[in-house]
Amino acid sequence: MLANHLQNGIETARLVWSQIPNSEQSEFLDDAVGLSKKSDGCAVESLDYEVIENFAYREQQAQRGKLYVSYLLVVKWFFALVIGIGTGLAAVFINISVENFAGWKFSLTFDIIQKSYVAGFIVYVLINLVLVYSSVIIVTQFAPAAAGSGIPEIKGYLNGVDIHGILLFRTLVGKIFGSIGSVGGGLALGKEGPLVHTGACIASLLGQGGSTKYHLNSRWFQVFKSDRDRRDLVTCGCAAGVAAAFRAPVGGVLFALEEVTSWWRSQLMWRVFFTSAIVAVVVRTAMGWCKSGICGHFGSGGFIIWDISDGQEDYSFAELLPMAIIGVIGGLLGALFNQLALYITTWRRNHLHKKGSRVKIVEACLVSLLTSAISFGLPLLRSCSPCPESDPASGIECPRPPGMYGNYVNFYCSKDKEYNDLATIFFNTQDDAIRNLFSAKTKHEYSPQSLLTFLVMFYALAVVTFGTAVPAGQFVPGIMIGSTYGRLIGMFVVKFYKKPSIEEGTYALLGAASFLGGSMRMTVSLCVIMVEITNNLKLLPLIMLVLLISKAVGDAFNDGLYEEQARLRGIPLLESRPKYEMRNMTAKEACGSGRVVSFPRVAKVSDVISILRNNEHNGFPVIDHTRSGEPLVIGLVLRSHLLVILQSKIDFQHSPLPADPRGGARSIRHDSGEFAKPVSSKGISIDDIHLSSDDLEMYIDLAPFLNPSPYIVPEDISLTKVYTLFRQLGLRHLFVVPRPSRVLGLITRKDLLIEDTENMNTLELQSTGVRSQHQNRRLMTRNADVEHPLLNGLLVPNEISD
């Protein structure tokens, strides 16, 4: 009999397993990361932030006047407005959904446990399981790139690396609905990181006119097709996501500047600031609209903003020592979190996630069951405490009404005027649990044993949950962990100093800042965010202190969380500083011994196809020959441009001779926008090109399509300078050439200063002549003072004096 039941159970388990979707043949290498295996290149591809000044681009620029430039400026500001509105509405929708799902879950659970705790536990587990299952199904089957926070991928995009799938429409949908399921299901993660990714997706889709695949596009919005313009829009989206998540517009601007962007300018800062301000207006309007109760449970919990302006008014010099200790603990625990998350994520990728979507779904469901069991079971092991004397001025009721948000939860208590301090943390949304930990005038609400128990269990859950195939942010879990040990240290400070002015909630805030600083290594933006969400400017020096200490301690062990995850996912980020070893290396050494694959100016179609099939390079030098037969590099042609030319066929010619002997002053039959690859997608592949045998025998003159002015460095330049050029200019390719034999001229800062006049064309002609005479005289003077005239072959834009 027992054997039959066991056999039936095994068969049932197999049947359930077979019903779970699987996608081993998915086009994604790692669904949790969103890296694609492309037949026409590698998993990641660099972006073309450099302006390709080919003939099509020059003709297009010549046709544009001042009116069109003004029109583009207006459209950029309009897009910034729409990005702010869209991101704000997405944040409102996510928050309303999460708060209502959590509210219904807690209300139903508390209603059932009045009769049976076992039934309440089953209902609680099932609701969480359904929400998490819906999230992981959305991610694995619809939007694999929506897994995780998305911040490492967006940081890589703004650094110049495009990863397939991270900014698509399905990723946006998966991020929104997946976040609702994972956060509403009670997992130890947050929705703030996914909101940054959501804002970036909205900005990217707006910049390319919507989604062509789902027929949600408009030609009117297809104005900015270059990667440079898309980069600006995505930057606005990132700042909007942070501003929407924390209701911190200034913090959003600083987050985009400090954490994700690699290239910044003043005009972009104004648009980013404007976008963040719009988000703040949209969110505040939505919260005011929901105060009437029409949004269900939203409003009692709602957006993250923990007002502790009524907390500790001042602090003494003696308190700086325990605050510094909080910073050290935050740095240690943050670095440990990064290292554990790195180990577990690596193990997942090497052993679990390569087995397909079934394992990912089962893993997320098991984590949900574990989280639900811990959050429901641990409070049952704690004894209840009598309610403290009520303070009418505080507005805090003990115990709180069942199913409502706030402090003092009556859970498994024999008397009405008792509360369970551990349930007060677990049986709340994370936003409300943090609000309870930050709250003032509640010094005796938590016991040290409960805080320590919660710290250990939630820390372990956050490490295990990070890396599952659901949208997951680490801001709120980090704040939960930090505020727990911060309040724990605050309890000892209160007992040691015995001052009534010391508030445990202040130390909880400092603990939250220290853990985020120790894990994410943010300083300025995180400091402003913490001040904005707590509405207490007096704590600014203390937050700065713990952030500096925690970051310094964390940096002694490993890199920040996003940098570690980007490295694990194979995203080639160029950090702000080059490695020290690069000082002793040259550009020629970095090139290696690999043979450079190049094209002649007039290439045979069959040769172009063969080179593209046999090489994965994305840029090729174009070589022409002078009358004396010497080879001459005339420019750089991109793989994406060649694929567009091959697919259109309109530039094929029968003659192997150049179309124009002077270099191509002919009409261009392509618009520069045709060469732009859709963002975050594969674009045209060589497998998409279908040519007849007659087509293969024809020729292409590459001169009109190449970039005639690529960046060039001499072979003996240090790799440190090359790194700086790539990072600051946003380059994709850089030519390394032998030492030039002669100098044509020398450019200084003054040569780059052009005064604005009404007739710009006349000014350019006049300045060219004057500059030419001026440079000739100056070059002759300098050559007379230098022993080796060849050393004057330098481009010196930073030189101040002549």
Buried (B, 14 or more C-beta within 10 A) or exposed (E): EEEEEEEEEEEEEEEEEEEBEBBEEBBBBBBBBBBBEBEBBEBBBBBBBBBBBBBBBBBBEEEEEEEEEEEEEEBBEEBBBBBBBBBBBBBBBBBBBBBBBBBBBBBBBBEBBEEEBEEBBBBBBEBBBBBBBBBBBBBBBBBBBBBBBBBBBBBBBBBBBBBBBBBBBBBBBBBBBBBBBBBBBBBBBBBBBBBBBBBBBBBBBBBBBBBEEEEEBEEEBBBBBBBBBBBBBBBBBBBBBBBBBBBBBBBBBBBBBBBBBBBBEEEBBEBBBBBBBBBBBBBEEBBEEBEEEEBBBBBBBBBBBBBBEBBBEEBEEEBEEBBBBBBBBBBBBBBBBBBBBBEBBEEBBEEBBEEBBBBBBBBBBBBBBBBBBBBBEBBEEBEBBEBBEEEEEEEBEBBBEBBBBBBBBBBBBEEEEBBBBBBBBBBBBBBBBBBBBBBBBBBEBBBEEBBEBBBEBBBBBBBBBBBBBBBBBBBBBBBBBBBBBBBBBBBEBBEEBEEEEBBBBBBBBBBBBBBBBBBBBBBBBBBBBBBBBBEBEBBEEBBBBBBBBBBBBBBEBBBBBBBBBBBBBBBEBBEEEBEEEBEEBBBBEBEEEEEEEBBBBBBBBBBBBEBBEEEEBBBBBBBBEEEEEEEEBBBBBBBBBBBBBBBEBEBBBEEEEBBEEEBBEEEBEBEBEBBBBBBBBBBBEBEEBEBEEEBBEBBBBBBBBBBBEBBEBBEEBBBBBBBBBBBEEBBBBBBBEEEEEEBEBBBBEEBEEEEEEEEEEEBEEEBEEEBEEBBEEBBEEBEEEEEEEEEBBEEEEEBEEE
